[in-house]
């Protein structure tokens, strides 16, 4: 895995924004989240996140 600075790609913002707007209008923009329930699940959520088990946002719900 290799990171990058989003500010190094400012010239691509208009094209990316247009692509995202088109996907939103078409209903093809997808968002992934893994939700864990309860504070006791926090260690598992963290480990899953660090090991690539969860996809997208990793959330712990507290009720």
C-alpha positions in Angstrom: 0.0 0.0 0.0 1.3 3.5 -0.8 -0.2 6.7 0.4 -0.4 10.0 -1.4 -1.1 13.7 -0.7 -4.4 14.7 -2.2 -3.1 18.3 -2.6 -0.5 16.9 -5.1 -3.3 16.2 -7.5 -5.3 19.4 -7.5 -5.3 19.6 -11.3 -7.4 16.4 -11.4 -10.1 17.8 -9.0 -12.5 19.1 -11.7 -12.5 15.7 -13.6 -12.9 13.8 -10.3 -15.8 16.0 -9.2 -17.6 15.5 -12.5 -17.1 11.7 -12.3 -18.5 11.7 -8.7 -21.5 13.9 -9.7 -22.3 11.5 -12.6 -22.0 8.4 -10.4 -24.3 10.1 -7.8 -26.9 11.0 -10.4 -26.7 7.4 -11.9 -27.0 5.8 -8.4 -23.7 4.0 -8.9 -21.7 5.8 -6.2 -21.1 3.1 -3.5 -20.1 3.6 0.1 -19.0 0.8 2.4 -19.1 0.6 6.1 -18.6 -2.0 8.8 -20.6 -1.4 11.9 -19.7 -2.9 15.3 -22.2 -2.7 18.2 -21.1 -1.7 21.6 -17.9 -0.4 23.3 -16.8 -4.0 24.0 -16.4 -4.5 20.2 -13.9 -1.6 19.9 -10.8 -3.9 20.1 -12.2 -6.2 17.4 -13.2 -3.3 15.2 -9.7 -1.8 15.5 -8.0 -5.1 14.8 -10.2 -5.8 11.8 -9.5 -2.3 10.5 -5.8 -2.7 10.9 -5.7 -6.1 9.3 -7.9 -5.1 6.3 -10.8 -7.2 7.3 -13.3 -4.3 7.2 -14.0 -2.5 4.0 -14.7 1.2 3.9 -15.6 3.0 7.1 -15.1 1.1 10.4 -17.7 2.3 12.9 -18.5 1.4 16.5 -22.1 2.2 17.5 -22.7 3.1 21.1 -26.3 2.9 22.4 
